[in-house]
Amino acid sequence: MRRYIRSLVLILAVTTVAVLILGFQTFSWGDFERGDDTLLGLRLGLDLQGGVHLVYQAVDRETGLPIVPEPSQMEALERSISDRVNASGIGEPNIQILGNNRLLVQLPGVSDPARAKTLIGQTAQLVFKHRELNVARPLEDVEAADIVGVTAGMFPDPEADTATTTPETATTTPEVTDPAAAEEPPVLLVEFTALGAAKFDGVVDRLLTSLSHALTTSMTPTSLEISVEGTQSLKFQVTALSVQRVEGTNTFAFPFPFPAAGGDGDVGNLETAVALVGTEPTIEFVEVQSFVDKVPEYGNLTGDDLARAYPDQHAHTGAPIVVLEFKSRGTKIWGQLTTDLAGKGSTDLVAIFLDDQELIAPQVTTPITTGTTIIQGGRFTLDFATDLALQLESGALPLTIELLQERDVDAILGADSLNKSVVAGSVGLALVLLFM
């Protein structure tokens, strides 16, 4: 009888343990953890729960062409990406080196593939630069020999046949419209050689690029400062939208200032404009760049100078921020830079770049000499701040990588195999019980 009691107790104990294993999906004991997203405590692979299959290739940072790095660099790349993904909590990755320059990253059950790709693929090289605003520089693209003539006139009517060609210049010059018949204000007409006109087209393209950048930021666009020495001295600025090329000619038209800069009255009629410009005027172009980014004179300040980076929330607004703590060298450079720029928001800013993309360009209101600072911005969400801090904390990737292959893996095939395995196991167990 006692023998049967022992067997019953043993069977009861085994049954109890089995029920507990099946009933409690979340369990932790020391280093062992089991989450509720698993099957009977077993972590499901990519084929069983789906996920993302990514293949990256090492490329040259400058050219973007594939390279073959040293094996130690690929191993360091594997460790860096593993640290990033594990710390983010977005999944438990399977990372393998393929060949001599490729890396396989499998993320089972990942719910946000876009975030995972951003976290993995960014090199995360942080760079701090001194940004000077409204920097005036002589226009080196165009030389005096590129300019044929400068006159005051009216912008030609594109439908009127008023163009004439001179053998000396072999260029087409617009005819000045009768001032009495003109309703539009006069313009400054600058005729270039064919080569000079091509050069100036490049200048206008550069101004348009700056204008496009200004539309997405709070920066003012790059402008062109024009100085004319004629009967009187004129100096005024124009933007890309106000510069027009006369169709079919090498002549560009610039609007006069209104009223005239440096003189009395305005340039609202052709007679006044002609009198101001005179018969043999000279002209000079100066490009007033909206900003110029340069390395701080105290030294290059990058993410390598960070001792720590972590996400947080602003004490007053609750907005997501990233807290940066510099090493000793970074603390010294950052302190000198912020001390010099404090209160110069109208002329100088600090521009912070992540992988050559502008992250934020704030004003400096007070010197920061403690070695701890925060960065925040309009596009900072909690996930963005968390991922950015993880990238900076783990350091820049040792190699620049490019996504070569991406595949979303569905769990249908794995689920089908799992169902068939359950059916096969149940049938096998039933047959054993029947035989016994």
C-alpha positions as CSV (number, residue, x, y, z in Angstrom):
1,M,0.0,0.0,0.0
2,R,2.8,2.4,0.9
3,R,4.4,1.7,-2.5
4,Y,1.2,2.9,-4.2
5,I,1.0,6.0,-2.0
6,R,4.6,7.0,-3.0
7,S,3.7,6.5,-6.7
8,L,0.5,8.6,-6.3
9,V,2.4,11.4,-4.5
10,L,5.1,11.3,-7.3
11,I,2.4,11.4,-10.0
12,L,0.6,14.2,-8.2
13,A,3.8,16.2,-7.8
14,V,4.7,15.8,-11.5
15,T,1.2,16.7,-12.5
16,T,1.3,19.9,-10.3
17,V,4.6,21.0,-11.8
18,A,3.3,20.4,-15.3
19,V,0.1,22.5,-14.6
20,L,2.2,25.3,-13.1
21,I,4.5,25.4,-16.2
22,L,1.5,25.6,-18.4
23,G,-0.4,28.0,-16.3
24,F,2.3,30.6,-15.5
25,Q,3.7,32.1,-18.8
26,T,5.6,34.8,-17.0
27,F,8.3,33.6,-14.6
28,S,11.7,34.7,-13.5
29,W,14.3,32.9,-11.3
30,G,17.8,34.4,-11.0
31,D,19.1,34.9,-14.6
32,F,16.3,32.8,-16.0
33,E,13.3,34.7,-17.4
34,R,10.3,33.6,-19.4
35,G,8.0,36.2,-21.0
36,D,4.3,36.0,-21.8
37,D,5.1,36.3,-25.6
38,T,6.5,32.8,-25.7
39,L,5.1,29.3,-26.1
40,L,5.4,27.3,-22.9
41,G,8.4,29.4,-21.9
42,L,10.2,28.8,-25.2
43,R,11.2,31.8,-27.2
44,L,9.8,31.5,-30.7
45,G,12.1,32.1,-33.7
46,L,11.5,34.1,-36.8
47,D,9.6,31.3,-38.6
48,L,7.2,30.8,-35.7
49,Q,6.2,34.3,-34.7
50,G,7.3,36.3,-37.8
51,G,9.5,39.4,-37.8
52,V,12.1,41.2,-39.9
53,H,15.0,39.7,-41.8
54,L,17.7,42.4,-42.6
55,V,21.0,42.1,-44.5
56,Y,23.5,45.0,-44.3
57,Q,26.7,45.6,-46.3
58,A,29.7,47.6,-45.2
59,V,30.3,50.6,-47.5
60,D,32.7,53.5,-47.9
61,R,31.4,56.5,-46.0
62,E,32.3,58.9,-48.8
63,T,31.5,57.0,-52.0
64,G,28.9,54.6,-50.7
65,L,30.7,51.7,-52.6
66,P,31.1,48.3,-50.9
67,I,34.3,47.7,-49.0
68,V,35.9,44.6,-47.4
69,P,36.8,45.6,-43.8
70,E,39.0,43.8,-41.4
71,P,37.4,40.9,-39.5
72,S,37.9,42.7,-36.2
73,Q,35.8,45.6,-37.6
74,M,33.0,43.3,-38.6
75,E,33.1,41.7,-35.1
76,A,33.0,45.2,-33.5
77,L,30.0,46.1,-35.8
78,E,28.2,42.9,-34.7
79,R,28.7,43.7,-31.0
80,S,27.6,47.4,-31.4
81,I,24.4,46.5,-33.1
82,S,23.7,43.7,-30.7
83,D,24.2,46.1,-27.8
84,R,21.8,48.7,-29.4
85,V,19.0,46.2,-30.1
86,N,19.3,44.4,-26.7
87,A,19.2,47.7,-24.8
88,S,16.2,49.0,-26.8
89,G,14.0,46.1,-25.9
90,I,12.5,45.9,-29.4
91,G,13.4,42.3,-29.8
92,E,15.9,39.5,-29.2
93,P,18.1,39.6,-32.3
94,N,19.9,36.9,-34.2
95,I,23.0,38.5,-35.6
96,Q,25.5,36.7,-37.9
97,I,28.4,37.8,-40.1
98,L,27.9,36.7,-43.7
99,G,31.0,36.5,-45.8
100,N,33.5,39.2,-45.3
101,N,31.4,42.4,-45.4
102,R,27.8,41.5,-44.7
103,L,25.7,41.2,-41.6
104,L,22.5,39.3,-41.1
105,V,20.0,40.7,-38.5
106,Q,16.9,38.8,-37.7
107,L,14.4,40.3,-35.3
108,P,11.6,37.8,-34.3
109,G,8.3,39.4,-33.3
110,V,9.4,43.0,-33.8
111,S,6.4,45.3,-33.9
112,D,8.0,48.4,-35.3
113,P,10.3,47.5,-38.3
114,A,11.0,51.2,-39.2
115,R,12.3,52.0,-35.7
116,A,14.4,48.9,-35.8
117,K,16.0,49.8,-39.1
118,T,16.7,53.4,-37.9
119,L,18.3,52.1,-34.6
120,I,20.5,49.6,-36.4
121,G,21.4,51.4,-39.6
122,Q,22.4,54.8,-38.4
123,T,26.1,55.2,-37.8
124,A,25.2,57.7,-35.1
125,Q,28.2,60.0,-35.4
126,L,27.3,63.1,-33.5
127,V,29.1,66.4,-34.4
128,F,28.9,69.8,-32.9
129,K,29.7,72.9,-35.0
130,H,29.8,76.6,-34.7
131,R,27.2,78.2,-37.0
132,E,27.8,81.8,-38.1
133,L,24.7,83.6,-39.5
134,N,24.6,86.0,-42.4
135,V,28.2,85.6,-43.5
136,A,29.2,88.0,-46.4
137,R,31.7,86.6,-48.9
138,P,32.7,88.0,-52.3
139,L,31.1,86.1,-55.2
140,E,34.1,84.2,-56.6
141,D,32.1,82.4,-59.3
142,V,31.8,85.5,-61.4
143,E,34.8,87.7,-62.5
144,A,34.8,91.2,-64.0
145,A,35.7,89.7,-67.4
146,D,32.4,87.8,-67.3
147,I,30.3,91.0,-67.3
148,V,29.6,92.8,-70.6
149,G,27.5,95.7,-69.5
150,V,25.3,97.2,-66.8
151,T,22.3,99.3,-67.6
152,A,19.0,100.4,-66.1
153,G,15.9,99.5,-68.1
154,M,12.5,97.8,-68.1
155,F,12.1,94.0,-68.2
156,P,11.4,93.1,-71.8
157,D,8.0,91.9,-72.9
158,P,8.6,88.2,-73.8
159,E,6.0,88.5,-76.5
160,A,7.6,91.5,-78.2
161,D,10.4,90.9,-80.8
162,T,12.8,93.4,-79.4
163,A,16.1,91.5,-79.3
164,T,19.1,92.5,-81.3
165,T,22.4,90.7,-81.8
166,T,25.7,92.5,-82.0
167,P,28.7,90.8,-83.7
168,E,31.1,92.2,-81.1
169,T,29.6,90.3,-78.2
170,A,27.6,87.6,-80.1
171,T,25.0,87.9,-77.4
172,T,21.4,89.0,-77.4
173,T,20.6,92.3,-75.7
174,P,17.1,93.3,-74.7
175,E,15.9,96.6,-76.0
176,V,15.0,99.2,-73.4
177,T,11.3,99.9,-73.3
178,D,9.9,103.4,-73.6
179,P,9.5,104.8,-70.0
180,A,6.3,106.5,-70.9
181,A,4.6,103.2,-71.9
182,A,6.0,101.3,-68.9
183,E,3.8,100.4,-66.0
184,E,6.2,98.1,-64.2
185,P,9.1,99.5,-62.1
186,P,12.6,99.5,-63.8
187,V,15.2,96.9,-63.2
188,L,18.9,96.6,-63.3
189,L,20.0,94.7,-66.4
190,V,23.4,92.9,-66.2
191,E,24.6,91.3,-69.4
192,F,27.1,88.5,-69.1
193,T,29.2,86.6,-71.6
194,A,27.9,83.1,-72.5
195,L,30.4,81.6,-70.0
196,G,29.5,84.2,-67.4
197,A,25.8,83.6,-67.8
198,A,26.4,79.8,-67.2
199,K,28.3,80.6,-64.1
200,F,25.6,82.9,-62.8
201,D,23.0,80.2,-63.4
202,G,25.0,78.1,-60.9
203,V,24.8,81.0,-58.4
204,V,21.0,81.2,-58.8
205,D,20.7,77.5,-58.3
206,R,22.7,77.8,-55.1
207,L,20.4,80.6,-53.9
208,L,17.3,78.4,-54.7
209,T,18.8,75.5,-52.7
210,S,19.2,77.8,-49.7
211,L,15.7,79.1,-50.1
212,S,14.4,75.5,-50.1
213,H,16.3,74.8,-46.9
214,A,15.0,78.0,-45.3
215,L,11.4,76.9,-45.9
216,T,11.8,73.9,-43.6
217,T,13.8,75.8,-40.9
218,S,13.8,79.1,-39.2
219,M,16.9,80.3,-41.1
220,T,16.8,83.2,-43.6
221,P,17.8,82.2,-47.2
222,T,21.1,83.2,-48.7
223,S,20.9,86.5,-50.6
224,L,23.0,88.4,-53.1
225,E,24.3,91.8,-52.2
226,I,24.7,94.1,-55.2
227,S,26.9,97.2,-55.2
228,V,26.6,99.6,-58.2
229,E,29.0,102.5,-58.6
230,G,27.5,104.9,-61.1
231,T,26.3,108.5,-60.8
232,Q,25.4,107.5,-57.2
233,S,26.4,104.5,-55.1
234,L,23.7,101.8,-54.8
235,K,23.8,98.8,-52.5
236,F,20.9,96.4,-52.1
237,Q,20.1,92.7,-51.6
238,V,18.1,90.3,-53.7
239,T,17.0,86.7,-53.2
240,A,16.7,83.9,-55.7
241,L,13.0,84.6,-56.4
242,S,13.7,88.2,-57.5
243,V,16.4,87.3,-60.0
244,Q,15.2,86.7,-63.5
245,R,17.0,85.7,-66.7
246,V,15.8,87.4,-69.8
247,E,14.6,84.6,-72.1
248,G,17.0,83.9,-75.0
249,T,19.7,86.2,-73.7
250,N,22.7,86.2,-71.4
251,T,21.1,89.1,-69.4
252,F,19.8,88.9,-65.9
253,A,17.4,91.4,-64.3
254,F,17.5,92.5,-60.7
255,P,14.8,94.7,-59.0
256,F,16.0,98.1,-57.8
257,P,15.6,98.9,-54.1
258,F,12.4,100.8,-53.3
259,P,13.1,103.5,-52.2
260,A,16.7,103.8,-53.4
261,A,19.3,102.8,-50.9
262,G,21.8,105.5,-50.2
263,G,19.9,108.2,-52.1
264,D,16.8,110.4,-51.9
265,G,13.5,109.4,-53.6
266,D,12.8,106.1,-55.2
267,V,13.5,104.2,-58.4
268,G,9.9,103.9,-59.5
269,N,10.5,105.2,-63.0
270,L,13.1,104.6,-65.7
271,E,14.4,108.1,-65.8
272,T,15.4,108.1,-62.2
273,A,17.0,104.7,-62.6
274,V,19.1,105.7,-65.6
275,A,20.3,108.8,-63.8
276,L,21.4,106.8,-60.8
277,V,23.2,104.1,-62.7
278,G,24.9,106.5,-65.2
279,T,26.7,105.6,-68.4
280,E,29.7,103.6,-67.2
281,P,28.8,101.9,-64.0
282,T,30.7,99.2,-62.2
283,I,29.1,96.3,-60.3
284,E,30.2,94.0,-57.5
285,F,28.4,90.9,-56.2
286,V,28.7,89.7,-52.6
287,E,27.0,86.5,-51.5
288,V,25.4,86.9,-48.0
289,Q,25.2,83.2,-46.9
290,S,22.5,82.5,-44.4
291,F,24.9,80.4,-42.4
292,V,28.3,78.9,-42.4
293,D,29.1,75.8,-40.2
294,K,32.7,75.4,-39.0
295,V,34.6,73.3,-36.6
296,P,35.0,75.1,-33.2
297,E,38.4,76.8,-33.0
298,Y,39.1,74.9,-29.7
299,G,38.9,71.5,-31.4
300,N,36.6,69.0,-33.1
301,L,33.7,68.1,-30.8
302,T,32.0,64.7,-31.6
303,G,30.1,61.9,-30.0
304,D,33.5,60.4,-29.1
305,D,33.8,63.1,-26.4
306,L,30.6,61.8,-24.7
307,A,30.9,59.9,-21.4
308,R,27.2,59.2,-21.2
309,A,23.9,59.8,-22.9
310,Y,20.4,58.9,-21.6
311,P,16.8,59.9,-22.3
312,D,14.8,62.0,-19.9
313,Q,11.9,64.5,-19.8
314,H,12.2,68.3,-19.4
315,A,11.6,69.3,-15.8
316,H,9.1,72.1,-16.7
317,T,7.5,71.1,-20.0
318,G,7.7,67.3,-19.8
319,A,9.1,67.2,-23.4
320,P,11.4,64.3,-24.3
321,I,15.1,65.2,-24.1
322,V,18.5,63.6,-24.3
323,V,20.9,64.3,-21.6
324,L,24.6,64.5,-22.6
325,E,27.5,64.2,-20.3
326,F,30.9,65.0,-21.8
327,K,34.3,63.6,-20.9
328,S,37.0,66.0,-19.7
329,R,38.1,67.1,-23.2
330,G,34.6,67.5,-24.4
331,T,33.7,69.5,-21.2
332,K,36.5,71.9,-21.9
333,I,35.6,72.5,-25.6
334,W,31.9,72.7,-24.9
335,G,32.5,75.2,-22.0
336,Q,34.7,77.4,-24.2
337,L,32.3,77.3,-27.1
338,T,29.1,78.1,-25.1
339,T,30.9,80.9,-23.2
340,D,31.9,82.6,-26.5
341,L,28.4,82.2,-28.0
342,A,26.3,83.0,-25.0
343,G,23.9,85.8,-25.9
344,K,24.9,85.9,-29.6
345,G,21.7,84.2,-30.9
346,S,21.3,86.7,-33.6
347,T,24.7,86.0,-35.2
348,D,25.9,82.7,-33.8
349,L,24.4,79.3,-33.0
350,V,25.5,75.8,-32.1
351,A,24.6,73.3,-34.9
352,I,24.4,69.6,-33.9
353,F,24.5,67.0,-36.6
354,L,23.7,63.3,-36.5
355,D,25.3,61.4,-39.5
356,D,25.6,64.7,-41.5
357,Q,21.9,65.5,-41.0
358,E,21.1,68.6,-38.9
359,L,19.5,67.5,-35.6
360,I,19.1,70.9,-33.9
361,A,20.6,74.3,-34.1
362,P,19.9,76.1,-30.8
363,Q,20.9,79.5,-29.4
364,V,23.2,79.6,-26.5
365,T,21.8,81.8,-23.7
366,T,24.3,81.0,-20.9
367,P,27.7,79.3,-20.7
368,I,27.6,75.6,-19.9
369,T,30.8,74.7,-18.1
370,T,29.6,71.7,-16.0
371,G,30.0,69.2,-18.9
372,T,26.3,68.3,-18.8
373,T,23.8,69.6,-21.4
374,I,20.5,68.6,-22.9
375,I,19.2,68.5,-26.5
376,Q,15.6,68.6,-27.6
377,G,13.6,69.5,-30.6
378,G,10.2,69.6,-32.2
379,R,10.5,66.1,-33.7
380,F,11.8,64.5,-30.5
381,T,9.4,61.8,-29.4
382,L,9.9,59.5,-26.5
383,D,11.0,56.6,-28.8
384,F,13.3,59.0,-30.8
385,A,15.0,60.3,-27.6
386,T,15.4,56.8,-26.3
387,D,16.9,55.4,-29.5
388,L,19.2,58.4,-30.0
389,A,20.5,58.1,-26.4
390,L,21.1,54.3,-27.0
391,Q,23.0,55.1,-30.3
392,L,25.1,57.7,-28.6
393,E,25.7,55.6,-25.5
394,S,26.9,52.6,-27.5
395,G,29.0,54.9,-29.7
396,A,29.2,55.4,-33.4
397,L,29.3,52.2,-35.5
398,P,32.8,51.3,-36.5
399,L,31.7,51.0,-40.2
400,T,29.1,52.7,-42.4
401,I,26.5,50.1,-43.4
402,E,23.8,50.0,-46.1
403,L,20.6,48.0,-46.1
404,L,21.0,45.5,-48.8
405,Q,18.0,43.2,-48.3
406,E,14.8,43.5,-46.2
407,R,12.2,40.9,-45.9
408,D,9.1,40.7,-43.6
409,V,8.8,37.1,-42.5
410,D,5.2,35.9,-41.9
411,A,4.5,33.4,-39.1
412,I,2.0,31.4,-41.3
413,L,4.5,28.7,-42.4
414,G,5.8,28.3,-38.8
415,A,2.3,28.2,-37.4
416,D,1.3,25.5,-39.9
417,S,4.4,23.4,-38.9
418,L,3.6,24.0,-35.3
419,N,0.0,22.8,-35.7
420,K,1.0,19.7,-37.6
421,S,3.6,18.9,-34.8
422,V,0.9,19.3,-32.1
423,V,-1.5,17.0,-34.1
424,A,1.3,14.4,-34.7
425,G,2.3,14.5,-31.0
426,S,-1.3,14.1,-29.9
427,V,-1.8,11.1,-32.2
428,G,1.4,9.5,-31.1
429,L,0.6,10.0,-27.4
430,A,-2.9,8.5,-27.9
431,L,-1.4,5.5,-29.7
432,V,1.0,4.9,-26.8
433,L,-1.8,5.2,-24.2
434,L,-3.9,2.8,-26.3
435,F,-1.0,0.3,-26.5
436,M,-0.4,0.5,-22.8
